[in-house]
Amino acid sequence: MTEKTKPTILAVDDESPILRMFSRCLGNECNILTAETLEEALETIDKRRQEIQLLITDIGLTSSEGMEGLNVLLAAERVDIEHRFGMSGRKMNTDEKGDVNLETNNDLDLEFQIIQAGAQKIFQKPNHMMAMMRQIRETLGLPEKKCPSDSKS
């Protein structure tokens, strides 16, 4: 697979171990772009939107509002990035495929805000990280493969 045929993913999270996981798990088959702040994410979307096939963003990027990831999703939707996923460290009413469980009695306000901002899938981190990697592979048509373990952990 050459660099030009690899799909490009923009991973946005203020936790560097999460960003390293994307590179470790998908870096051989994908071009991985990373951003740790809202500003970096918006700048990358602006400059490289034609290359990005999938955006995955932490909804709770560090900020006073705590929901900067919604702005990343909205920006990605405006420029037609085809696949847009959200992730959150908060307890989410979603399954391992990132779909919202509507049959719950729990409050779904956060999930609906994320979907309204343009997310097609929502994952809870760290609980669903490997399921999220499988879903990204499936979405991009990549073969199923396990993530290599992090020898530094």
C-alpha positions, -999 to +999 in steps of 0.1 A: +000+000+000+016+033-010+012+066+009-012+079-017-036+050-014-037+050+024-068+065+040-061+095+062-075+098+098-075+129+119-075+119+156-082+147+181-076+142+218-058+160+246-044+127+259-012+118+241-015+080+250-048+079+231-032+096+200-003+071+202-028+042+202-041+054+169-007+055+153+002+021+169-030+004+158-037+020+124-004+036+114+007+009+090-025+011+070-034+047+074-019+082+074-026+094+110-029+131+116-032+142+152-043+173+171-043+179+208-064+211+209-094+226+192-072+251+174-049+224+160-079+203+149-096+232+131-063+242+114-057+207+102-093+204+089-089+237+071-055+228+055-060+191+048-098+185+045-095+170+010-072+142+024-092+133+056-115+103+052-123+099+089-122+122+119-124+109+155-125+134+183-127+135+220-158+154+229-144+167+262-113+183+250-098+204+278-116+238+279-137+259+301-169+246+284-157+210+283-174+203+249-149+216+223-151+183+205-185+193+193-170+222+174-145+198+158-174+176+146-193+206+133-163+219+113-158+184+099-194+181+088-193+216+071-164+205+049-179+171+042-154+148+059-172+115+052-168+096+085-171+115+118-168+096+152-169+110+187-154+095+219-158+104+255-144+094+289-179+099+303-203+070+307-221+068+273-253+050+263-237+033+233-228-002+223-194-014+211-202-005+175-207+032+186-244+032+181-266+049+207-288+026+228-322+042+226-338+015+249-321+029+280-338+048+307-308+070+311-306+106+300-295+108+264-289+146+262-251+143+257-254+116+230-280+136+211-258+167+213-229+147+198-251+133+170-265+167+162-230+180+159-224+154+132-210+123+148-221+090+131-207+069+159-199+075+196-174+055+216-167+054+253-130+055+262-111+036+274-137+008+276-145+006+239-111+015+224-104-018+207-140-020+194-135+015+181-104+004+162-124-025+147-152-001+137-127+023+121-111-006+101-145-018+090-156+018+080-124+023+059-125-012+044-093-023+061-086-059+070-093-069+106-061-069+126-052-067+163-033-037+176+003-044+186+009-041+223+027-010+236+061-022+248+064+011+268+034+004+290 
